Amino acid sequence: MPTKPRRKTYRHGNVKAEAITAAARLIARTGHEALSVRQVADAIGVAHRSLYNHFADREAVLDAVATEAFARLGEILKSAESKEDYTARYVRFALANRKLYALMTSRPHATMKLNPPLQSAVHQVITEGMRLFTTSDQTSAERRRAMMKVFIIHFGGITQYTAGILDLPSEDALVAELAAMTAGR
């Protein structure tokens, strides 16, 4: 009795984790704007329809990649020992992962409450910043404002630097400039 040939799209293993890893690689190459579920499926060798068993849609794939990236950044920031060190680690992560950082900063904060894993990963980054940039005697509004200022300065500086708008000679110069700004100097 002849056997049927094996389907090329059938896979064992953790399809969701493999899809997130593949999506992150694709984003690093071409950016998140161009990513499709079909590209991710092709990269891991499954039918694109099978990814819908793990992700509701393309945005869910992007959120999953952003969640892992924020978690990774949060881990990096845990060992920051000063405001300057936090800024250096944050900026270097963003510059080393430019397209991934663009995805991370594209996630709408207003909808994060609908995605607890993403919200938790983002809050890990915020918590590490609060540890260094705020004090316990500040009100929650003052702490929130202090962190918003830090993120606005970081995001603005990184965005202008990568666009070639800031005339700084190196990444180290950018780090030094942003560290001075966030330290209030």
matplotlib code that plots the C-alpha trace (Angstrom):
import matplotlib.pyplot as plt

x = [0.0, 1.6, 2.1, 1.0, 3.7, 4.2, 2.8, 5.5, 3.5, 3.0, 5.1, 5.6, 7.0, 6.1, 4.7, 3.8, 7.3, 8.8, 6.5, 7.4, 11.1, 10.7, 8.6, 11.2, 13.9, 11.7, 11.0, 14.7, 15.2, 12.3, 10.4, 7.1, 5.0, 5.7, 5.2, 2.4, 1.2, 1.9, 5.6, 5.9, 4.2, 6.5, 9.5, 8.6, 7.1, 3.5, 0.3, -0.5, -4.0, -2.4, -1.0, -4.5, -4.7, -2.1, -2.7, -6.0, -4.5, -1.4, -1.6, -1.5, 1.8, 3.2, 2.1, 3.7, 7.0, 6.8, 6.0, 9.2, 11.3, 10.0, 10.7, 14.2, 14.8, 13.3, 15.8, 18.7, 17.5, 17.3, 21.0, 21.2, 22.8, 22.2, 20.2, 23.1, 23.4, 19.7, 19.8, 22.9, 21.3, 18.0, 19.6, 22.0, 19.2, 17.1, 20.0, 21.1, 17.5, 16.2, 13.3, 12.3, 12.3, 10.1, 7.6, 7.8, 7.1, 4.3, 2.1, -0.8, -0.6, -4.4, -5.1, -2.4, -4.9, -6.5, -3.2, -1.9, 1.4, 2.4, 1.2, 3.3, 6.4, 6.1, 5.6, 8.8, 10.7, 8.8, 9.4, 13.1, 13.1, 11.1, 13.6, 16.3, 14.4, 11.9, 11.8, 9.4, 8.4, 7.0, 3.2, 2.1, 1.4, 5.0, 6.4, 4.4, 5.4, 9.1, 9.0, 7.0, 9.7, 12.4, 10.7, 9.9, 13.5, 14.8, 12.3, 12.8, 16.6, 16.7, 14.3, 16.2, 19.5, 18.5, 16.9, 20.2, 18.6, 20.9, 24.4, 26.2, 29.4, 28.6, 26.2, 28.2, 27.7, 23.9, 24.0, 25.9, 23.5, 20.4, 21.8, 22.5, 19.0, 17.3, 19.5, 18.3, 21.7]
y = [0.0, 3.3, 6.0, 9.5, 12.1, 14.2, 17.7, 20.3, 22.6, 20.2, 21.0, 19.9, 22.2, 25.6, 27.2, 30.4, 30.9, 30.1, 32.6, 35.4, 34.7, 34.7, 37.8, 39.6, 38.6, 39.8, 43.1, 43.6, 43.3, 45.2, 46.9, 46.1, 48.1, 45.5, 42.4, 39.9, 36.8, 34.9, 36.0, 34.7, 31.4, 30.9, 31.6, 28.8, 26.4, 26.4, 27.3, 30.9, 29.9, 27.8, 31.0, 32.2, 29.4, 31.3, 35.0, 36.7, 38.8, 40.6, 43.2, 40.3, 39.1, 42.6, 42.9, 39.6, 40.7, 44.0, 42.2, 40.2, 43.2, 45.3, 42.3, 42.1, 45.8, 45.6, 42.9, 45.0, 48.0, 46.0, 46.2, 50.0, 51.6, 55.3, 57.6, 57.9, 54.1, 53.7, 56.2, 54.5, 51.1, 52.3, 54.3, 51.6, 49.0, 51.3, 52.0, 48.4, 47.3, 50.3, 48.6, 46.6, 49.8, 51.4, 48.6, 48.9, 52.6, 52.1, 50.2, 52.4, 52.8, 53.3, 49.7, 48.1, 47.4, 44.9, 43.1, 42.3, 40.7, 43.7, 46.1, 44.2, 44.2, 48.0, 48.6, 46.6, 49.2, 52.1, 50.5, 50.4, 54.0, 55.0, 53.3, 55.8, 58.9, 59.3, 59.5, 58.0, 61.4, 62.4, 62.1, 59.6, 62.5, 63.8, 60.3, 59.8, 63.2, 62.6, 59.3, 60.8, 63.5, 60.8, 58.8, 62.0, 63.0, 59.5, 58.9, 62.4, 62.2, 58.7, 59.6, 62.8, 61.0, 58.1, 60.5, 62.5, 65.6, 65.8, 66.8, 64.5, 62.7, 59.4, 57.2, 58.0, 61.7, 61.1, 59.1, 61.8, 64.5, 62.6, 61.6, 65.3, 66.3, 63.6, 64.5, 68.1, 69.5]
z = [0.0, -1.0, 1.6, 1.2, 1.0, 4.1, 4.0, 4.0, 6.2, 9.1, 12.2, 15.7, 18.3, 19.6, 16.6, 18.5, 19.8, 16.5, 14.8, 17.2, 16.6, 12.9, 12.9, 15.0, 12.4, 9.5, 11.3, 11.9, 8.1, 6.6, 9.4, 11.0, 8.5, 5.7, 7.9, 6.9, 8.6, 5.4, 5.5, 9.1, 8.2, 5.3, 7.4, 9.8, 7.3, 8.2, 6.4, 7.1, 8.3, 11.1, 12.7, 13.3, 15.9, 17.9, 16.9, 16.2, 13.4, 12.2, 15.0, 17.6, 16.0, 16.2, 19.8, 20.7, 19.2, 20.9, 24.2, 24.0, 23.0, 25.9, 28.3, 26.9, 27.3, 30.9, 31.7, 30.3, 32.4, 35.7, 36.1, 35.4, 38.4, 37.6, 35.5, 33.1, 32.9, 32.3, 29.5, 27.9, 28.1, 26.7, 23.8, 22.9, 22.8, 20.6, 18.2, 18.0, 17.2, 15.3, 13.4, 16.5, 18.5, 15.9, 16.4, 20.2, 20.1, 17.6, 20.0, 21.2, 25.0, 25.2, 24.1, 26.2, 29.0, 26.5, 26.2, 29.8, 28.7, 26.6, 29.3, 31.9, 29.7, 29.1, 32.8, 33.6, 31.5, 33.3, 36.7, 36.1, 35.1, 38.2, 40.4, 39.1, 38.0, 40.8, 44.5, 47.1, 48.3, 44.9, 44.3, 41.7, 39.3, 39.8, 39.3, 36.1, 34.8, 35.5, 33.6, 30.7, 30.5, 30.3, 27.6, 25.6, 25.7, 24.9, 22.0, 20.6, 20.7, 19.3, 16.5, 15.6, 15.7, 13.5, 11.0, 10.8, 12.2, 15.3, 14.5, 17.0, 16.1, 17.7, 19.6, 22.7, 22.2, 21.9, 25.1, 26.9, 25.6, 26.6, 29.9, 30.7, 29.6, 31.7, 34.7, 34.5, 33.4]

ax = plt.figure().add_subplot(projection="3d")
ax.plot(x, y, z, "-o")
ax.set_aspect("equal")
plt.show()
